[in-house]
Amino acid sequence: MSTLAHTMMTAARSADSGLAGPGELDRYPYAEPPGMDRVGVPAWDTADPELGRVGRRAAGSRGRGLHGQLVQQLGQMIVSGDLGADRPLVPEEIGQRFEVSRTVVRESLRVLEAKGLVSARPNVGTRVRPVSDWNLLDPDIIEWRAFGPQRDDQRRELSELRWTIEPLAARLAAGHGRDDIQQRLTDMVELMGRAMAQGDSLTFARADAEFHSLLIQVAGNRMLEHLSGIVSAALQVSGGPATGCDRPVESTLAHHARIVDALAAGDGGAAEAAMRQLLTVHPEVERVVPAPREH
């Protein structure tokens, strides 16, 4: 294998793992670059004290220990505006503020760069990027926006995006009949019905999330399937604000059942119409985004 091919494979594996590959750590110099503009350096002491001392908090986000926790803390601070665009992030100061090692800081900044939140350039250092550069479809950023000052915008944008994705997925799914998926969708509707009768909102929400994920997966469009994570993230952070699933009612369940019946009949138009009806259940109800979920 050529040196170039080996380098490319190594880089790909590093990107998939979310960890730094050989030489990657040096992209975030621990010493401040000569002449770096100190104006606008984050005032860590003014930040929420609960964001400090990462190592003493509970288990890290997404099971990545200190690295995951620091990604979560810095990500929330950037998305909330506490660390505004073009603000310098000095790794040494971050390490001291959050009491973590150089490696943890560098790996965390690398993940945030992959999400479009920060950029690292020679002789400039690491700086926060403007919102226009963020990967707004990243599940973490969706969550951070949903629990920050932009929560109303995030809720509206997710609702609008679901209106674009799910009716189309329902129409396409009607032309890709699979008995196993059809049965699974039926099972989810039945499970939602039992959960509603028992007042079990958690089970209802989980069954609802799987229903919508399965529907997108069976649409037969791989690019559309790639967006299923957005719908899942929307349901997780908002409890289904566009569907009324945070307050399950009989009409919600009926619309799910109509979608399943339309898919079984191969009627794409009916499936699309039923999905649009589902997405407009109780649009007048003002919903409140719940507290962040545990990781």
N, C-alpha and C positions, 0 to 999 in steps of 0.2 A: 504494500500500500504506500502511495506517495506521501511525502511530508505534508503537502497541501491537503490531501484527502483526510489524513489523520487529524490535522488541525480542525478541519470543518466538522468532522464527526465529534471530536471532543467538545467543540463549541456548541453543537446541537444538543449533546447530552447535558451540558451545563445549563443551557437555556431551559430544557425540559424540567430539570430538577429545581430550578429557581436558585441554585447555588453558583458561586463564582468558579469559573474554570481557571486553568493555569494562566497566570499573568493578569487575570481580571481584577484582582484585589488592588493592583497598583493604579487602577483607573481612578480610585478615590484616595488621593494622597492624604495621609493623616496629618502631615504638617501643612499649614496654610501656605498657599503659593505666594511667592514674593510679590509685594505690591497689590495684593488682593484688597479690593474696596471693602472696608469694614463697615461702611454706612449701611444701615438696615439689617445688621446681623440680628437674628432672632433673639428676643429677650426671653430666654428659657425660664427665668425665674418668675415671669408673669403668667406663664402657662398654667393650666389646671394642675395643681399639685398631684392629683391622682394619676397624671400621665407620667410622672417621674418614677424612679426606682423600679424599672421594669422587672428586674430580677426578683422582686418581692411580690409580684402580682400572681394571680392564679395562672393556670395553664394557658400557654400561648395560643393565639388564633391559628386555626387550621393545623394544630398539632406540630408547630415548628419551634416550640420553645421560645427562647429569648429573641431569636431572629424574627419569628412570626409576630411576637408581641411588639417589637420595635416597628415593624412594618405597619402594624395596626395603629400604633400611637402616632407615628409621623404622618401616615396617610390621613388619619382623621384631622390632624392639625392643618395639613395642607388644604384638604377639601373644605374644611370649615372656614378657611381664610385666616386662621391664626398665623400661618406662614404664607404670606402673600407672594404673588408672582415676582420672579426675579430676585427673591430673597436668597442670600448665600447660606448654604448649609455646610458648616465646618465640621467634618467628622470628629475631630478632637473634642469640640464642644459638645457634640451629641453624645459621645461616649462618656464624658464627665457628667453631663446632665442626667443621663439615664442609667449610669453605672453599668455599662456593658463594654465588652472588649472591642478592639479594632475590627476583628473579623466579623462580629455581629453587626457593627455599624456598616461596614462595607457591603456585606451581603444584603442588608436591608435596603441600602441606597440603590443597589443594583436592581432589586425587585421593583422599587418605586420608579426607577428609570424605565423598566420594561412596561410599566403601566402608563408611562407618559407624564408622570407627575414631576420628575426632576430630570436634569440633564447634567452631564459631567464633561467638561472640556478642558484641555490643557491650558494652563496659565489663567484660567477663569475660575476653575473649581466647580463645585456642585451647586446648582441653583434651582429654585422652584420654577416650573414652567407654567405658562398661562393656561387657563381652562381649555382653550381651543386646541391644545396639544394633548389633553388627557384622553385616555382610552375610556370613554364614557360607557362602553358596553362591558367593561370588566366588572365581574360580580362584586369585588371588594369596593370599587368606586361607587357602584350602585348603592351598596349598603351604607357607605360613609356619607354619601349625599342624602340618603333617606333619613338619616338620624342627625343631620346637621342643619345649618341655616337654610340650605337649599331644598329642604324636605318637600315643600309644596311643588316646586318646579320638578323635582325628581318624580313625585307621584303622578303629576300630569304627563310628563314625558313618557313614563313607563306605560301609562294607560293608553296614550296615543300610539305607542309602538306596538302594544299588544293588539290594538285595533287593526294595525297593518299586518301583523304576523298571523294571528290565530284564525281569522275567518278564511284567509287563503289556505292555511294548513288544513282546515276542516274540509274545504272544497277538494283539495288534492288528495286527502286521505280517503275520500269516498271512492277514488279510482284505484286504490291499492289495497284491496281487501286481503287481510290476513286473519285467519281464524283465531290464531293465538292472541293477537293484539285485540281483536274484536272482543274476545272473551275477557281479556284483562280489563278493557274499558268498561264492560258490563259489570265486572266484579267491583270496580272502583265506584260505580254509581250505587251499587247495592251497599257497599261499605259506607258511603256517604249517607245513605238513607238510614242505616242502623245508627251511625254516629249522631245524626241529627235527632233521632228519636230518643237517644240516651243523653243528649246534651253534651256530647263529647266533641268539643270544638277542635282539639288537637288532632284526633284521628280524622275528623272531617277534612281539616286543612291538608294533612298528609296525603289522603286519598285524592283530594282535589288537585294537588300539585302533580301527583303521578299521572292523573288523567290527562292534564294539559301537556305534560312532557311526552307521554305516549302518542298523543294525537299528532304532535309535531314530528315525532320520529317516524311515524307511519306515512307521512305525506309523500315520501319518495323523493324529496329534494334535499340533497346533502348540505347545501348552503343554508337552507332554511333550518335543517336539523341543527346546524351549528349555532343557531340563535336560540335553541331551546333553553340554554342556560340563562338567557335574559329573562324568559318567562318564569323560570324557577326562582331566580333571584327576586323578581318582582313579587311573587307570591310569598316568598320567605320574609321579605322586609316589610311588606305592607298588608299581609293577610288577605290579599286579593281585593285591593281597593276598587277595581273596575268591575268586579263581579258580584259584590255583595257577599262573598264567601266568608267575610269576617263576621257576618250575621246571617248564617244559613237560614234560608226560608224555602218553602215548598216550591216556589217558582224557580229558584236556583237549581234545585234537584231536577225539576221537570225539564229544564233546558238542557242539562247534561244528558238526560235520558233521550231527548229528541235528537241530540247530536249522534248518539250511539245508534238509534233507529235509522237515521238518515245514512250513516256509514254502512250499516248492514244492507240497506236497500241500494247502495251505490248511487245515491242521489246527492251529488256535490252541491247543488244549489240549495237544497234543504239543509244540508249540514252547515253551509256557510251562513244561512239565515238564522239558524238556531244558535250558532256561535255569536252572532251579532246581538241577538236577543239576550244571551247570557251576559255579554259584556256591558249591557245597559240596565241590568237589574239594580234598582234603587239608586240611580245616578244622583238623586237629589239629597241623599244622606251624606252628611259631612263625616268623613271618617278620620280617625286619629291613628297615626303610625305608631305602633307599639315600641317598647324599648328594644334596644339591640339584642339579638338572640345570643345565647351562650355559645361558645366555641369549644 
